[in-house]
Amino acid sequence: MIENSAYLGRYWHMLDDGRMQCDLCPRDCKLHEGQRGACFVRMRQNNQMILTTYGRSSGFCIDPIEKKPLNHFYPGSSVLSFGTAGCNLACKFCQNWDISKSKDMDQLMDQASPNAIASAAESYGCKSVAFTYNDPVIFAEYAMDVADACHARGIKTVAVTAGYMHDQARRDFYAKIDAANVDLKAFTDDFYFKLTGSHLQPVLDTLCYLKHETDVWFEITTLLIPGQNDSNEEITAMCQWIRNELGVDVPLHFSAFHPDYKMADIPATPVTTLIRARDIAIHEGLQFVYTGNVHNQAGDTTFCPNCNTPLIVRDWYQINQYLLTKDGHCPDCGITIAGRFDQHAGNFGRKRIPIAIMEHV
């Protein structure tokens, strides 16, 4: 069962003019009684912050961890994935717009307490639980409660996020998270403002925080949109920033856009664009660069950055070869590969298994 107190949100304060300011993310929504924030799920009610989607999900699935995408976090393992509804960004190119842009709470048909989710993950043999499909920032309190329940059972937690948070919420949230994939949507504030309704700097702040102040394993994804963020100059500048501020061993995924939502008139990203971006990133010194949403074996494979041995050979989400030693070293030259690894890869493969979670009263 879900206690009523669980619906109360943190991260707000009252303004002198009587409005309530949400302090979760840089949108700083200022609410009158009964109003919701831009994310649509954080609401002022009776002078408290209410989480309208606490304990409610748009669905539960068991996925390969590589789908998040995370290539260096227990490869081949399974992850129980779920999201809610709403989002604190307004991306015109959203690939999950039917969930993240939904204002229809009736789409949230599945209900589950944190303990029920952790129990299901354990029952299905999942290594981790992922907060995904829409951004977990907006249901941070629910995600943190689920994380506590998962950790009590030895299950890891994963956040798939745009990284758009204020500092205090960021610190509280990532104290509960074991791994993250952060969308770095572009490397200009103009792109962020015009196409997402947000700003670049808070995302860079999140990435630097993860690298320098936490032990969270994280990887970065950039969705390349033709004519918007795919120039050689922008990709080069982004890769140089990652190299200089985060380090050469942070995995970077270049993903292919497909026409959707409010940008249905933009063509899909050619495979050649992803390969070009990967070549630029490698030229700038990044060690682990991948391509996503396309079939490209070189872009799926983890190579040793020292001797170029193909250590993890993938075909989409299927692992066909796994050569890492049990402590994550290259068997040929002995260097340590950045990430979190078991002695053997998991064998979950490319399956996607929708599940229902039952509450035990």
C-alpha positions in Angstrom: 0.0 0.0 0.0 1.1 3.6 -0.6 0.8 6.0 2.3 -0.9 9.3 1.8 2.2 11.1 3.1 4.2 9.7 0.2 2.4 12.1 -2.1 4.0 15.1 -0.5 6.9 16.6 -2.4 10.0 18.4 -1.2 11.9 21.3 -2.8 9.6 24.3 -2.6 9.3 27.5 -0.6 6.7 30.3 -0.3 7.3 33.7 -1.9 6.4 37.0 -0.4 3.5 37.4 -2.9 1.9 34.2 -1.7 2.9 32.0 -4.5 4.7 28.7 -4.0 8.0 28.3 -5.9 9.1 24.8 -6.9 12.8 24.4 -6.2 13.3 21.1 -8.0 14.6 22.3 -11.3 15.7 25.6 -13.0 12.2 26.3 -14.3 11.4 27.7 -10.8 7.6 27.3 -11.4 5.6 29.7 -9.2 2.3 28.3 -8.3 -1.0 29.7 -7.0 -3.3 27.3 -5.1 -4.4 24.4 -7.4 -1.8 25.1 -10.1 0.6 22.6 -11.5 4.2 23.2 -12.6 5.4 23.0 -16.3 6.0 19.3 -15.7 2.3 19.0 -14.9 2.8 16.5 -12.1 4.0 18.7 -9.2 1.0 20.6 -7.9 0.2 23.0 -5.1 -2.7 21.8 -3.0 -3.6 23.1 0.4 -0.3 25.0 0.6 1.7 21.8 0.1 3.5 20.3 -2.9 1.7 17.2 -4.1 3.1 14.6 -6.4 0.2 13.6 -8.6 2.0 10.5 -10.1 3.5 9.0 -7.0 3.1 5.3 -7.1 1.6 5.4 -10.6 3.4 4.3 -13.8 2.9 4.3 -17.6 4.0 0.6 -17.5 6.8 -1.8 -16.4 9.1 -3.7 -18.7 12.3 -5.7 -18.3 14.9 -4.5 -20.8 18.5 -5.1 -21.5 20.7 -2.6 -19.7 22.3 -1.6 -23.0 18.9 -0.1 -24.1 19.2 2.7 -21.5 21.9 3.0 -23.0 24.6 1.9 -20.6 27.4 -0.2 -22.1 29.7 -0.2 -19.1 27.3 -1.0 -16.3 27.0 -4.8 -15.9 26.8 -5.6 -19.6 24.2 -8.2 -20.6 22.1 -7.8 -17.4 18.4 -7.1 -17.2 16.8 -4.0 -15.8 13.3 -3.4 -14.7 12.3 -0.1 -16.4 9.4 2.2 -15.6 8.4 5.9 -15.9 5.4 8.0 -15.0 4.0 10.9 -17.1 5.1 14.5 -17.7 8.5 16.2 -18.2 10.2 19.4 -17.1 11.6 20.0 -20.6 9.6 20.8 -23.7 11.6 19.1 -26.4 10.1 19.5 -29.8 11.8 16.3 -31.0 10.8 14.1 -28.0 11.0 10.4 -28.9 8.7 9.4 -26.0 6.2 12.3 -26.4 3.1 10.1 -25.8 4.4 9.5 -22.2 6.6 12.5 -21.3 4.2 15.1 -22.8 1.0 13.4 -21.5 -1.3 15.5 -19.3 -3.7 12.6 -19.1 -3.3 10.8 -15.8 -5.6 8.1 -17.1 -2.6 6.7 -19.1 -1.0 5.8 -15.7 -2.8 2.5 -15.4 -0.2 0.6 -13.3 0.2 1.3 -9.6 3.0 0.1 -7.5 4.6 0.9 -4.2 8.4 1.1 -3.9 8.5 -2.2 -2.1 6.4 -3.9 -4.8 8.8 -2.7 -7.5 11.9 -3.8 -5.6 10.2 -7.2 -5.0 9.3 -7.6 -8.6 12.9 -6.8 -9.7 14.2 -9.4 -7.3 11.7 -12.0 -8.4 12.6 -11.5 -12.1 16.3 -11.6 -11.4 17.0 -8.0 -12.5 20.3 -6.5 -11.7 18.9 -3.0 -11.5 15.8 -0.9 -11.7 15.7 2.1 -14.2 13.7 5.3 -13.9 13.2 6.1 -17.6 10.7 6.7 -20.4 10.1 10.1 -18.9 12.5 12.1 -16.8 12.8 10.9 -13.2 13.7 14.4 -12.0 10.0 15.2 -11.9 9.1 12.2 -9.7 12.4 12.4 -7.7 10.8 11.6 -4.4 9.1 8.5 -5.7 12.3 7.4 -7.4 14.3 7.9 -4.2 11.8 5.8 -2.2 12.0 3.0 -4.9 15.8 3.3 -4.7 15.8 2.8 -1.0 13.6 -0.3 -1.4 15.9 -1.7 -4.1 19.1 -1.2 -2.2 17.6 -3.0 0.8 17.4 -6.0 -1.6 20.8 -5.6 -3.2 19.4 -4.2 -6.5 21.1 -1.3 -8.3 19.3 1.8 -9.5 19.6 3.7 -12.8 18.4 7.1 -13.9 17.9 8.0 -17.5 17.6 11.8 -17.4 18.2 15.1 -19.1 20.0 16.2 -15.9 18.0 19.4 -15.5 18.0 19.9 -11.7 18.8 22.4 -9.0 21.7 21.6 -6.7 20.0 20.4 -3.5 17.6 18.1 -5.4 20.5 16.9 -7.4 22.5 15.9 -4.3 19.6 14.1 -2.7 18.6 12.3 -5.9 22.0 11.0 -6.9 22.8 9.9 -3.4 20.3 7.1 -4.2 21.5 6.3 -7.8 24.1 3.8 -8.9 24.3 4.7 -12.6 22.9 7.3 -15.0 22.6 8.0 -18.6 22.5 11.8 -19.1 21.2 13.4 -22.3 23.5 16.1 -23.5 21.1 17.2 -26.1 23.4 19.7 -27.9 26.3 22.0 -27.1 24.7 25.4 -27.6 22.3 27.3 -25.3 20.5 28.5 -28.4 19.5 24.8 -29.2 18.4 24.2 -25.6 16.3 27.3 -25.4 14.6 27.1 -28.8 14.1 23.3 -29.0 13.8 22.2 -25.3 12.6 25.3 -23.5 15.6 25.0 -21.1 19.3 25.9 -20.8 22.6 24.1 -21.3 24.5 25.2 -18.2 22.5 23.2 -15.6 23.0 20.0 -17.6 26.8 20.7 -17.7 26.6 21.3 -13.9 25.0 17.9 -13.4 27.6 16.2 -15.4 30.5 17.9 -13.5 28.8 17.0 -10.2 28.5 13.4 -11.2 32.1 13.2 -12.2 33.7 15.1 -9.4 31.5 14.7 -6.4 29.9 11.2 -6.6 30.7 7.6 -7.3 27.7 7.3 -9.7 28.7 5.5 -12.9 27.4 7.6 -15.8 27.4 7.7 -19.6 26.2 10.4 -22.0 23.8 10.3 -24.9 23.5 12.9 -27.7 20.6 12.6 -30.2 22.0 14.0 -33.4 19.3 15.9 -35.4 20.1 16.8 -39.0 20.8 20.5 -39.4 20.3 21.2 -35.7 23.2 19.9 -33.6 25.2 17.7 -36.0 27.9 20.1 -37.4 31.5 19.1 -37.1 32.2 22.3 -35.1 29.6 21.6 -32.4 30.4 17.9 -32.1 34.1 18.8 -31.8 33.4 21.5 -29.1 31.3 19.1 -27.1 33.9 16.3 -27.3 36.6 18.7 -26.2 34.5 19.8 -23.2 33.9 16.2 -22.2 37.6 15.3 -22.5 38.7 18.4 -20.5 36.0 18.5 -17.8 34.9 14.9 -17.4 37.7 12.7 -18.7 38.4 10.5 -21.7 36.9 7.4 -20.2 33.3 8.6 -20.0 31.3 6.7 -22.6 29.5 8.8 -25.2 26.6 7.5 -27.3 25.6 9.2 -30.5 22.0 8.3 -31.3 19.9 8.6 -34.4 16.9 10.9 -34.5 13.7 9.8 -36.2 10.9 12.2 -37.2 8.4 12.6 -34.4 6.3 14.9 -32.3 6.7 18.6 -33.5 9.7 17.8 -35.8 8.1 15.3 -38.1 9.4 17.2 -41.1 13.1 16.7 -40.2 14.6 13.6 -41.9 16.0 10.7 -39.9 19.7 10.8 -39.0 21.8 9.0 -41.6 24.2 6.3 -40.3 27.0 8.3 -41.9 26.4 11.2 -39.5 26.7 8.9 -36.5 29.9 7.4 -37.9 31.3 10.9 -38.6 30.5 12.0 -35.1 32.1 8.9 -33.6 35.3 9.5 -35.7 35.4 13.1 -34.4 35.0 12.0 -30.8 37.8 9.4 -31.1 40.0 11.9 -32.8 39.5 14.2 -29.8 40.7 11.5 -27.5 37.5 9.9 -26.1 38.0 6.3 -25.5 34.5 4.8 -25.6 32.2 6.1 -28.3 29.1 4.3 -29.5 26.3 4.7 -32.1 22.7 4.1 -31.3 19.4 3.4 -33.0 21.3 2.0 -36.0 23.1 -1.2 -36.9 26.8 -0.6 -36.8 29.0 -3.2 -35.2 32.0 -1.0 -34.7 29.7 1.5 -32.9 28.3 -1.3 -30.7 31.7 -2.7 -29.7 33.8 -1.8 -26.7 37.4 -1.7 -27.7 40.4 -1.6 -25.4 41.7 2.0 -25.6 45.3 0.8 -25.2 45.6 -2.2 -27.6 42.3 -2.0 -29.5 41.3 -5.5 -28.6 37.5 -5.9 -29.1 36.5 -6.6 -25.5 32.7 -6.6 -25.7 31.3 -7.3 -29.2 27.6 -6.5 -29.5 25.0 -6.9 -32.1 22.4 -4.4 -31.1 21.7 -5.5 -27.5 23.1 -9.0 -27.9 26.6 -9.7 -26.5 28.5 -12.0 -28.9 31.9 -11.8 -27.2 33.0 -10.8 -23.7 36.7 -10.9 -22.9 37.0 -8.7 -19.8 38.6 -10.3 -16.8 36.5 -10.6 -13.6 37.9 -7.3 -12.3 37.4 -5.4 -15.5 40.8 -5.6 -17.1 41.8 -6.2 -20.8 43.1 -9.7 -21.0 45.7 -8.7 -23.6 47.4 -5.6 -22.1 46.0 -5.6 -18.6 44.7 -2.1 -18.4 41.5 -1.4 -16.4 38.4 -0.6 -18.3 36.2 2.1 -16.8 32.8 0.9 -15.7 31.1 -1.6 -13.4 31.6 -5.2 -14.5 30.9 -8.8 -13.3 33.2 -11.7 -14.1 30.9 -12.7 -16.9 28.5 -10.8 -19.1 24.8 -11.4 -18.5 22.8 -13.2 -21.2 19.5 -11.3 -21.2 20.0 -10.3 -24.9 17.6 -8.1 -26.8 14.4 -9.2 -25.2 11.7 -6.8 -24.0 9.3 -8.2 -21.5 6.3 -6.2 -20.3 5.2 -7.2 -16.8 2.5 -6.3 -14.3 3.4 -5.6 -10.7 1.0 -6.9 -8.0 0.6 -5.2 -4.6 0.6 -7.5 -1.6 -1.8 -6.1 0.9 
